[in-house]
């Protein structure tokens, strides 16, 4: 009988072993060639079955890892399940620099991927922001590394690790990131750009200028509404500045989700503006946030709430409402 045989619900032996928490059997089935991506009739994969039972250890067995080369010495490391963040890795003649270290429970696997590049352990770690799923691996990967975040940029400058940019990163329109820091590593300039006030007060954009790649951290969640709470206006301002300041051929690494091109970011911003206009029109008509949620005024955009399900249309209605209601000091347009 095939290792991928199905029962009446479309479940394979791997689905059942994952759901029941039989780790040894999961390992055996994988060794025999069981399909980890196969879906049952409800659309669930074996990894979803394990997650529904809280078996993080089995989830980690079932998750595939990818190391995608984005530049001469630049890679993106991704684990294929749920909230796993994207990690940037520069590995070359100067050693290894890592952007975000992911979650603590999978840090050893990330370290193994780094070491497999043959350039040693990380020399520098840059954290885009301090949330646990982005800094949880610092202790494992950062034992011999200098950790750089928005809070210690000046200290790193004083130590000679970073240089402060001599002038703003400015577009012809006048939009600018007023302050940035830079380091030269593995043959390219790496720019660290503070972008606070939307996702957290400590966000950094990390621009690998010569590779044409920008790691956005959670300031870009592709396939999802942004996690910005009632700071929608600030987020749009950051996004607009990114669109005008960064070169048009830039590849954007998201905090979670697939990479975006500049065209993707423009389309993403346009989608956000359309949804904001829908909500603000209802707001102007005196509708409450509860009414908007009940009437599903963003029904056409529900797929944007499926990737990160806590950032669904109801969340986005509340975020926009809180950002643009009278008590939030609404006085201007979305754009």
LUMFIDO-793038 format. One line per field, with one value per residue: residue number from 1; residue in one letter; y, x, z of N, C-alpha, C in turn. Coordinates in pm, whole numbers, plus 50000, padded with zeros to 5 digits. Atoms other than C-alpha are relative to their C-alpha. Example, Ala and Ser with C-alpha at 12.3 -4.5 7.8 and 13.67 -1.06 7.14 Angstrom:
BEGIN
num <- c(1|2)
residu <- c(a|s)
n.v <- c(49881|49881)
n.u <- c(50089|49918)
n.w <- c(50000|49994)
ca.v <- c(49550|49894)
ca.u <- c(51230|51367)
ca.w <- c(50780|50714)
c.v <- c(50120|50109)
c.u <- c(50090|49923)
c.w <- c(50000|50073)
! end
This chain:
BEGIN
num <- c(1|2|3|4|5|6|7|8|9|10|11|12|13|14|15|16|17|18|19|20|21|22|23|24|25|26|27|28|29|30|31|32|33|34|35|36|37|38|39|40|41|42|43|44|45|46|47|48|49|50|51|52|53|54|55|56|57|58|59|60|61|62|63|64|65|66|67|68|69|70|71|72|73|74|75|76|77|78|79|80|81|82|83|84|85|86|87|88|89|90|91|92|93|94|95|96|97|98|99|100|101|102|103|104|105|106|107|108|109|110|111|112|113|114|115|116|117|118|119|120|121|122|123|124|125|126|127|128|129|130|131|132|133|134|135|136|137|138|139|140|141|142|143|144|145|146|147|148|149|150|151|152|153|154|155|156|157|158|159|160|161|162|163|164|165|166|167|168|169|170|171|172|173|174|175|176|177|178|179|180|181|182|183|184|185|186|187|188|189|190|191|192|193|194|195|196|197|198|199|200|201|202|203|204|205|206|207|208|209|210|211|212|213|214|215|216|217|218|219|220|221|222|223|224|225|226|227|228|229|230|231|232|233|234|235|236|237|238|239|240|241|242|243|244|245|246|247|248|249|250|251|252|253|254|255|256|257|258|259|260|261|262|263|264|265|266|267|268|269|270|271|272|273|274|275|276|277|278|279|280|281|282|283|284|285|286|287|288|289|290|291|292|293|294|295|296|297|298|299|300|301|302|303|304|305|306|307|308|309|310|311|312|313|314|315|316|317|318|319|320|321|322|323|324|325|326|327|328|329|330|331|332|333|334|335)
residu <- c(x|x|x|x|x|x|x|x|x|x|x|x|x|x|x|x|x|x|x|x|x|x|x|x|x|x|x|x|x|x|x|x|x|x|x|x|x|x|x|x|x|x|x|x|x|x|x|x|x|x|x|x|x|x|x|x|x|x|x|x|x|x|x|x|x|x|x|x|x|x|x|x|x|x|x|x|x|x|x|x|x|x|x|x|x|x|x|x|x|x|x|x|x|x|x|x|x|x|x|x|x|x|x|x|x|x|x|x|x|x|x|x|x|x|x|x|x|x|x|x|x|x|x|x|x|x|x|x|x|x|x|x|x|x|x|x|x|x|x|x|x|x|x|x|x|x|x|x|x|x|x|x|x|x|x|x|x|x|x|x|x|x|x|x|x|x|x|x|x|x|x|x|x|x|x|x|x|x|x|x|x|x|x|x|x|x|x|x|x|x|x|x|x|x|x|x|x|x|x|x|x|x|x|x|x|x|x|x|x|x|x|x|x|x|x|x|x|x|x|x|x|x|x|x|x|x|x|x|x|x|x|x|x|x|x|x|x|x|x|x|x|x|x|x|x|x|x|x|x|x|x|x|x|x|x|x|x|x|x|x|x|x|x|x|x|x|x|x|x|x|x|x|x|x|x|x|x|x|x|x|x|x|x|x|x|x|x|x|x|x|x|x|x|x|x|x|x|x|x|x|x|x|x|x|x|x|x|x|x|x|x|x|x|x|x|x|x|x|x|x|x|x|x|x|x|x|x|x|x|x|x|x|x|x|x)
n.v <- c(49880|49878|49922|49885|50045|49910|50054|49939|49854|49951|49992|50100|50040|49889|49916|50061|50005|49863|49961|50078|49967|50110|49943|50105|50045|49891|50009|50120|49975|49906|50076|50087|49919|49944|49865|49910|49890|50052|49943|50084|49941|49868|49909|49998|50079|50062|49899|49935|50093|49992|49869|49996|50071|49933|50078|49920|50084|50068|49893|49974|50111|49998|49874|49995|49878|49954|49900|49941|49902|49875|49919|50077|50056|49972|50107|49995|50129|50003|50125|49991|50014|49907|49870|50001|49878|50008|49962|49963|50047|49961|50091|49977|49993|49935|50080|50015|49903|50052|49906|50072|50136|50090|50043|50074|50145|50049|49930|50095|50035|49885|50000|50104|49947|49899|50068|50073|49909|50012|49875|49992|49950|49859|49895|49894|50025|49879|50026|49898|49951|50089|50105|50127|50088|49947|49992|50115|50079|49922|50066|50111|49954|49881|50022|49928|49895|49867|49984|49862|49968|49855|49941|49983|49954|49901|50072|50070|49898|49962|50113|50012|50104|49930|49859|49931|49944|49857|49921|50087|50077|49910|50015|49872|49939|49939|50099|50046|50054|49895|50056|50141|50044|50091|50079|50070|50139|50094|49934|49907|49910|50040|49881|50023|49881|49999|49971|50025|49936|50070|50133|49974|49879|50042|50068|49966|50056|50039|49992|50048|49909|50053|50116|49956|50073|49933|50079|49905|50045|50005|49887|50056|50134|50025|50083|49973|49862|49969|50005|49864|49943|49872|49917|50019|49883|50008|50109|49955|49906|50081|50075|49904|49964|50116|50004|49890|49993|50120|50018|50074|50144|50058|50114|49977|50116|49971|50066|50129|50005|50004|49877|49908|49904|49866|50000|50065|49906|49897|50061|50020|49869|49966|50080|49942|49873|50029|50045|49886|49913|50063|49983|49858|49957|50043|49917|49868|50016|50023|50142|50044|50106|50126|50013|50032|50140|50084|49992|50052|49902|50037|50139|50024|50009|50102|50081|49937|50037|50145|50044|49978|49991|49900|49871|50019|49877|49935|49927|49884|49900|49936|49922|49879|49919|49936|49907|49889|49947|49863|50000|50017|49874|50008|49870|50004|50110|50120|49998)
n.u <- c(50084|49921|49979|50090|50139|50094|50124|50120|49992|49885|49882|49895|49939|49925|50099|50046|49888|49975|50111|49996|49879|49903|49881|49917|50067|49985|49864|49995|50076|49923|49887|50054|50044|50134|50016|50032|50084|50129|50113|50118|50116|50028|49892|49896|49878|49957|49949|50116|50052|49912|50017|50130|49984|49896|49876|49898|49886|50033|50004|49864|49958|50073|49978|49886|49922|49946|49895|50010|49894|50054|49887|49876|49974|50120|50099|50117|50034|50143|50064|50120|50127|50070|49943|49855|49951|49893|49869|49901|49865|49888|49888|49897|49861|49991|50068|50146|50090|50137|50108|50100|49955|50113|50048|49901|50011|49945|49873|49893|50011|49952|49854|49949|50007|49894|49871|49990|49948|49855|49933|49992|50113|50025|49917|50094|50144|50082|50141|50087|50082|49974|50098|49936|49983|49890|49876|49994|49880|49878|49912|49932|49918|49923|49904|49877|50034|50046|50141|50031|50141|50017|49961|49856|49936|49896|49891|49925|49925|49886|49905|49946|50069|50089|49982|50127|50012|49971|50118|50117|50031|50105|50053|50015|50124|49975|50015|49867|49965|49908|49880|49968|49865|49952|49879|49954|49981|50010|49996|50107|50046|50124|50056|50097|50084|50106|50135|50086|50130|50109|50010|49948|49916|49861|49980|49891|49993|49861|49988|49876|50009|49940|50081|50135|50093|50032|50075|50095|50056|50146|50060|50061|50054|50064|50120|50067|50009|49884|50017|49962|50094|50059|49896|50013|49945|49854|49957|50009|49891|49879|50011|49982|49859|49931|50027|49934|49856|49928|49993|50116|49973|49979|50076|50034|50024|50101|49983|50065|50058|49910|49933|50075|49933|50051|50137|50084|50020|50093|50134|50038|50041|50126|50103|50027|50071|50139|50073|50011|50106|50129|50026|50017|50131|50097|49974|50058|50145|50036|50009|49909|49908|50073|50088|49917|49958|50118|50042|49888|49977|49876|50015|49924|49857|49981|49878|49884|49998|49989|49862|49982|50143|50033|50003|50107|50071|50053|49886|49964|50106|49974|49877|50026|50095|49928|49902|50061|50119|49985|49918|49860|49954|50005|50010|49945|50034|49920|49878)
n.w <- c(50000|50013|49878|50011|50012|49933|49946|50060|49983|50075|49914|50020|49872|49942|49934|49875|49906|49953|49914|49876|49927|50003|50063|50061|50122|50097|50054|50084|50122|50082|50055|50105|50113|49984|50053|49889|50048|50044|49925|49989|50067|49941|50039|49898|50017|49873|49908|49939|49899|49883|49937|49932|49873|49923|50004|50070|50037|50125|50100|50045|50085|50127|50071|50091|49996|50127|50000|50133|50025|50054|50044|50005|49867|49920|50002|49912|49941|49972|49962|50082|49929|49913|49965|50000|50066|50099|49947|50099|49968|50086|49971|50099|49952|49870|49900|50006|49937|50004|49970|49921|49966|49986|49870|49921|50011|50127|50021|50031|50141|50075|49988|50090|50136|50011|50004|50127|50102|49995|49964|49856|49922|50026|49943|49966|50009|50003|49969|50058|49889|49886|49974|49971|50115|50082|49920|49911|50022|49974|49904|50066|50112|49967|49892|50030|50097|49959|50033|50036|50010|50003|49872|49979|50123|49969|49933|50105|50075|49918|50002|50134|50077|50092|50033|50016|50133|49997|50035|50008|50120|50045|50135|50070|49952|49870|49893|49959|49869|49957|49937|50021|49966|50103|49978|50120|49960|50112|50130|50031|49896|49934|49936|49894|50007|49899|50051|49884|49988|50066|49940|49866|49996|50015|50127|50092|50134|50028|50145|50060|50114|50122|50041|50036|49914|49874|49902|49941|49873|49999|50070|50121|49984|50128|49994|49873|49954|49915|49854|49958|49904|50039|50062|50145|50070|49993|50087|50139|50023|50017|50125|50110|50005|50057|50143|50070|49972|50042|50145|50051|50016|49867|49950|49860|49914|49899|49872|50020|50133|50115|50039|50085|50086|49983|50051|49898|49889|50048|50002|49859|49950|50065|49935|49868|50017|50036|49881|49909|50052|49968|49857|49967|50050|49899|49882|50026|49992|49862|49967|49894|50040|49984|50116|50116|49989|50017|50141|50081|50106|50072|50041|50123|49968|49898|50018|49937|49859|49987|49976|49856|49976|49899|50071|50097|50037|49879|49942|50082|49980|49872|50007|50079|49923|49890|50055|50074|49935|49950|49879|50040|50057|50145|50064|50135|50087|49982|50080)
ca.v <- c(50000|50347|50559|50832|50622|50815|50737|50850|51203|51227|51188|51007|50813|51125|51334|51087|51043|51420|51470|51196|51322|51012|51176|50851|50746|51088|51051|50699|50807|51099|50864|50644|50936|51054|51373|51649|51894|51668|51806|51622|51700|51996|52144|52063|51943|51715|52021|52179|51867|51884|52255|52202|51976|52214|51980|52235|51960|51778|52102|52160|51812|51880|52230|52266|52523|52732|52923|53157|53349|53714|53858|53754|53700|53754|53494|53474|53187|53090|52820|52732|52736|52999|53287|53188|53510|53567|53588|53773|53628|53794|53537|53624|53712|53932|53661|53635|53900|53797|54012|53879|53542|53401|53210|53053|52702|52683|52878|52568|52482|52836|52818|52494|52667|52954|52720|52526|52837|52780|53128|53055|53182|53525|53823|54070|54038|54318|54310|54488|54522|54360|54116|53765|53591|53810|53818|53483|53321|53595|53389|53096|53281|53580|53416|53569|53840|54212|54272|54590|54740|55083|55137|55107|55265|55556|55322|55114|55433|55530|55184|55228|54955|55199|55531|55786|55889|56238|56351|56224|55950|56181|56143|56411|56471|56581|56276|56145|55921|56188|55959|55639|55445|55237|54964|54800|54423|54147|54394|54612|54901|54799|55084|55079|55317|55394|55387|55416|55488|55236|54873|54951|55248|55050|54940|54937|54895|54714|54801|54594|54868|54684|54372|54581|54413|54570|54370|54543|54338|54355|54687|54465|54163|54044|53880|54050|54373|54557|54511|54879|54924|55283|55409|55369|55725|55680|55351|55502|55776|55519|55314|55621|55718|55366|55383|55713|55667|55308|55221|55078|54739|54675|54335|54364|54089|54087|54007|53722|53609|53617|53872|54179|54385|54760|54703|54468|54732|54992|54755|54676|55046|55096|54810|54964|55304|55151|54977|55291|55492|55240|55264|55643|55688|55484|55680|56007|55870|55813|55436|55265|55026|54749|54817|54806|54472|54328|54446|54315|54631|54482|54152|54189|54200|53901|53702|53957|53829|53461|53443|53594|53533|53769|54051|53999|54247|54309|54398|54634|54805|54872|54992|55236|55353|55424|55602|55826|55882|56229|56134|56042|56395|56321|56621|56495|56246|55892|55970)
ca.u <- c(50000|50125|50276|50043|49724|49415|49118|48761|48845|49147|49393|49722|49914|50127|49818|49710|50055|50099|49755|49803|50148|50347|50681|50870|50609|50621|50999|50957|50692|50904|51200|50976|50885|50555|50428|50441|50247|49952|49612|49308|48953|48931|49249|49472|49833|49999|50171|49830|49717|50021|49971|49606|49726|49997|50280|50548|50811|50627|50555|50930|50984|50733|50841|51067|51343|51458|51778|51729|52022|51932|52279|52642|52678|52318|52054|51704|51632|51267|51077|50758|50500|50274|50445|50806|50995|51227|51595|51854|52206|52515|52795|53120|53488|53421|53221|52851|52590|52234|51921|51680|51728|51376|51229|51429|51293|51427|51750|51971|51836|51899|52255|52304|52190|52431|52724|52645|52742|53100|53175|53156|52927|52763|52988|52699|52327|52091|51745|51474|51266|51249|50957|51035|50983|51259|51510|51443|51748|51991|52124|52211|52338|52480|52718|53016|52838|52780|52406|52284|51940|51784|51865|52242|52311|52504|52704|52799|52898|53122|53281|53354|53115|52878|52910|52634|52506|52628|52290|51931|51827|51616|51390|51345|50998|51154|51048|51335|51459|51638|51885|52061|52370|52591|52851|53059|53053|53108|53166|52862|52714|52449|52224|52031|51737|51530|51157|50975|50615|50415|50479|50704|50912|51228|51194|51492|51492|51806|51908|52174|52242|52467|52248|51934|51761|51582|51480|51168|51105|50741|50693|50605|50382|50310|49972|49843|49715|49993|50038|50029|49733|49612|49926|49792|49883|50241|50262|50142|50401|50680|50552|50535|50890|51012|50847|51012|51357|51446|51560|51287|51462|51469|51364|51185|51217|50907|50900|50665|50555|50702|50941|50793|50907|50861|50549|50414|50466|50286|49993|49992|49975|49695|49499|49538|49422|49111|49016|49085|48858|48576|48608|48640|48330|48134|48297|48188|47832|47841|47869|48025|48315|48085|47841|48120|48242|47890|47814|48150|48228|48568|48428|48602|48939|48893|49178|49419|49326|49393|49774|49807|49459|49483|49526|49191|48940|48784|49125|49190|48852|48933|49285|49169|48877|49106|49354|49104|48816|48756|48916|49231|49246|49143|49210|49353|49333|49469|49727)
ca.w <- c(50000|49912|50188|50059|50061|50165|50388|50317|50440|50215|50502|50457|50724|50768|50843|51112|51266|51284|51437|51696|51790|51692|51622|51553|51299|51132|51094|50953|50702|50585|50539|50323|50098|50244|50080|50341|50119|50038|50145|50275|50160|50396|50249|50547|50520|50778|50924|50982|51166|51394|51457|51551|51834|51949|51845|51756|51750|51474|51290|51277|51131|50855|50762|50461|50456|50162|50107|49812|49665|49599|49534|49498|49873|49983|50072|50215|50453|50483|50663|50483|50759|50908|51093|51036|50955|50662|50754|50547|50532|50386|50363|50191|50236|50540|50716|50798|50875|50960|50949|51213|51379|51395|51684|51964|51908|51552|51602|51591|51247|51127|51260|51067|50748|50814|50879|50561|50363|50475|50608|50980|51254|51234|51293|51297|51365|51265|51423|51225|51544|51889|51852|51971|51639|51492|51780|51949|51793|51901|52191|51967|51660|51843|52090|51912|51717|51750|51765|51597|51646|51638|52005|51965|51625|51775|51999|51694|51514|51805|51789|51420|51308|51140|50965|50983|50641|50550|50418|50397|50156|49945|49642|49376|49518|49845|50043|50248|50523|50722|50899|50807|50904|50679|50693|50423|50441|50187|49906|49941|50132|50383|50492|50818|50803|51116|51035|51370|51453|51252|51348|51647|51761|51687|51326|51091|50716|50598|50242|50067|49816|49571|49565|49518|49812|50110|50417|50549|50862|50966|50791|50496|50541|50190|50132|50448|50592|50781|51156|51249|51484|51483|51306|50953|50851|50970|50784|50458|50495|50539|50245|50021|50115|50038|49696|49612|49769|49681|49326|49099|49062|49439|49571|49905|50165|50382|50751|50659|50315|49968|49824|49655|49360|49347|49135|49401|49670|49458|49407|49778|49866|49611|49769|50114|49988|49831|50154|50356|50127|50176|50554|50562|50349|50601|50881|50719|50705|51078|51069|51370|51351|51477|51193|50935|51066|51077|50723|50599|50407|50312|50192|49854|50031|50261|50095|50242|50587|50519|50536|50884|51016|51314|51059|50891|50750|51092|51232|50940|50976|51341|51264|50997|51208|51504|51277|51097|51338|51479|51808|51613|51477|51120|50905|50580|50298|50283|50023)
c.v <- c(50125|50073|50123|49958|50088|49923|50076|50153|50060|50009|49886|49953|50113|50099|49944|49995|50138|50044|49930|50021|49890|50044|49894|49952|50106|49992|49881|50023|50097|49929|49910|50078|50055|50146|50094|50114|49954|50052|49902|50074|50135|50100|50004|49910|49931|50102|50074|49912|50005|50132|50008|49931|50060|49929|50074|49915|49927|50100|50024|49887|50012|50124|49990|50135|50033|50100|50053|50106|50122|50092|49915|49931|50005|49891|50037|49858|50005|49861|50010|49998|50122|50127|50005|50121|49970|50056|50035|49956|50051|49915|50013|50012|50066|49919|50000|50111|49948|50111|49921|49853|49904|49963|49911|49851|49944|50061|49905|49961|50117|50007|49895|50047|50104|49932|49926|50088|50008|50126|50022|50049|50149|50092|50117|49946|50136|49959|50112|50061|49894|49890|49862|49910|50049|50005|49876|49916|50073|49926|49888|50049|50112|49983|50075|50118|50134|50015|50148|50016|50152|50067|50021|50046|50097|49933|49926|50098|50040|49892|49978|49892|50063|50141|50063|50064|50151|50088|49906|49917|50063|49970|50137|50073|50075|49906|49943|49922|50088|49946|49856|49976|49898|49924|49934|49859|49911|50071|50090|50089|49950|50120|49960|50128|49992|50040|49973|50053|49932|49862|50003|50132|49969|49932|50055|49937|49971|49987|49952|50068|49939|49877|50042|49930|50079|49905|50097|49959|49999|50128|49958|49856|49969|49901|50028|50150|50028|49999|50134|50062|50130|50097|49985|50117|49995|49891|50040|50096|49924|49928|50092|50041|49887|49998|50107|50000|49879|49986|49910|49850|49929|49877|50020|49867|50042|49936|49859|50002|50008|50134|50084|50077|50139|50010|49937|50096|50110|49947|49978|50131|50039|49922|50059|50129|49977|49957|50115|50093|49943|50027|50146|50056|49960|50081|50137|49996|49967|49855|49964|49889|49864|49974|49959|49855|49907|49996|49954|50092|49972|49856|49967|49982|49893|49911|50061|49968|49853|49953|50012|50031|50097|50140|49991|50131|50071|50076|50128|50109|50075|50089|50130|50092|50076|50103|50125|50056|50139|50003|49975|50124|50000|50139|49994|49878|49880|50011|50103)
c.u <- c(50088|50011|49910|49855|49909|49883|49882|49998|50121|50127|50096|50051|50077|49907|49966|50112|50029|49892|50007|50129|50104|50124|50084|49939|50008|50138|50013|49930|50073|50118|49957|49941|49860|49998|49956|49908|49861|49889|49885|49881|49961|50111|50116|50118|50034|50051|49886|49939|50084|49981|49869|50005|50111|50133|50105|50117|49975|49985|50140|50055|49942|50026|50125|50068|50052|50111|50009|50108|49942|50109|50125|50029|49877|49895|49880|49972|49855|49959|49854|49868|49964|50080|50151|50053|50108|50128|50092|50139|50098|50119|50104|50137|50016|49934|49850|49931|49858|49902|49883|50040|49885|49970|50103|49996|50055|50137|50114|49996|50045|50152|50061|50000|50108|50136|50021|50052|50152|50076|50004|49873|49980|50097|49913|49858|49931|49856|49914|49907|50004|49897|50067|50022|50109|50133|50020|50125|50129|50097|50080|50094|50095|50104|50130|49980|49973|49856|49969|49850|49985|50049|50148|50075|50114|50119|50085|50078|50125|50107|50061|49938|49915|50050|49863|49996|50018|49881|49881|49997|49876|49958|49986|49874|50019|49978|50135|49995|50113|50132|50020|50144|50044|50123|50036|50039|49977|49981|49885|49966|49866|49950|49895|49920|49893|49866|49899|49858|49885|49980|50050|50076|50145|50029|50118|49971|50147|50015|50139|50011|50053|49925|49861|49892|49978|49921|49914|49954|49849|49934|49948|49961|49925|49886|49917|49981|50117|49965|50043|49901|49941|50103|49998|50060|50152|50052|49996|50112|50132|49998|50022|50146|50084|49983|50077|50152|50076|50000|49887|50022|50021|49912|49979|49976|49900|50036|49944|49938|50104|50067|49907|50095|49947|49855|49904|49970|49903|49857|49948|49950|49864|49884|49964|49920|49854|49920|49981|49889|49862|49964|49973|49868|49890|50015|49937|49847|49953|49988|50103|50091|49931|49909|50080|50045|49882|49957|50109|50031|50129|49995|50085|50150|50030|50123|50124|50008|50021|50140|50036|49861|49962|50000|49895|49928|49941|50110|50026|49894|50025|50122|49979|49905|50073|50101|49936|49874|50029|50090|50147|50054|50000|49984|50045|49956|50090|50133|50097)
c.w <- c(50000|50133|50000|49977|50084|50060|49939|50014|49928|50080|49970|50136|50066|50068|50139|50103|50057|50097|50136|50079|50004|49923|49927|49869|49891|49935|49905|49867|49907|49934|49885|49883|50011|49954|50113|49958|49957|50091|50005|49938|50058|49969|50096|49961|50133|50101|50069|50108|50126|50074|50078|50135|50085|50001|49918|49955|49869|49886|49943|49912|49859|49917|49913|50010|49861|50025|49858|49983|49929|49949|50005|50132|50090|49979|50088|50047|50045|50043|49959|50076|50082|50024|49991|49924|49896|50058|49884|50045|49895|50041|49891|50063|50136|50111|49979|50077|49981|50036|50057|50018|50025|50144|50070|49971|49869|49971|49963|49852|49912|50004|49907|49855|49976|49985|49869|49887|50003|50036|50152|50067|49974|50073|50046|49988|50002|50028|49945|50105|50109|50027|50004|49881|49905|50077|50086|49986|50030|50091|49936|49891|50038|50108|49976|49909|50069|49954|49981|49991|50007|50129|50018|49875|50029|50070|49897|49913|50077|50001|49862|49915|49891|49974|49990|49862|50001|49970|49988|49872|49940|49857|49936|50044|50131|50116|50036|50130|50051|50054|49956|50042|49895|50047|49868|50041|49879|49866|49967|50119|50053|50079|50102|50019|50109|49938|50111|49981|49930|50061|50145|49995|49971|49867|49922|49865|49971|49849|49957|49864|49871|49948|49955|50079|50129|50088|50080|50139|49992|49952|49863|50029|49872|50017|50125|50019|50095|50148|50060|50099|49950|49942|49848|49923|49998|49907|49853|49965|49978|49865|49880|49986|49942|49849|49923|50018|49945|49848|49949|49985|50133|50022|50149|50071|50107|50133|49996|49862|49891|49977|49912|49910|50031|49950|50099|50115|49959|49998|50141|50060|49940|50062|50136|49987|49962|50123|50099|49953|50031|50146|50033|49947|50098|50128|49984|50006|50140|50041|50108|49948|50011|49880|49877|50002|49972|49853|49904|49882|49922|49950|49876|50027|50105|49978|50064|50149|50024|50034|50147|50055|50111|49940|49889|49971|50122|50073|49923|50009|50130|49997|49924|50074|50111|49949|49941|50064|50055|50122|49969|49931|49849|49939|49855|49924|50028|49930|50047)
! end
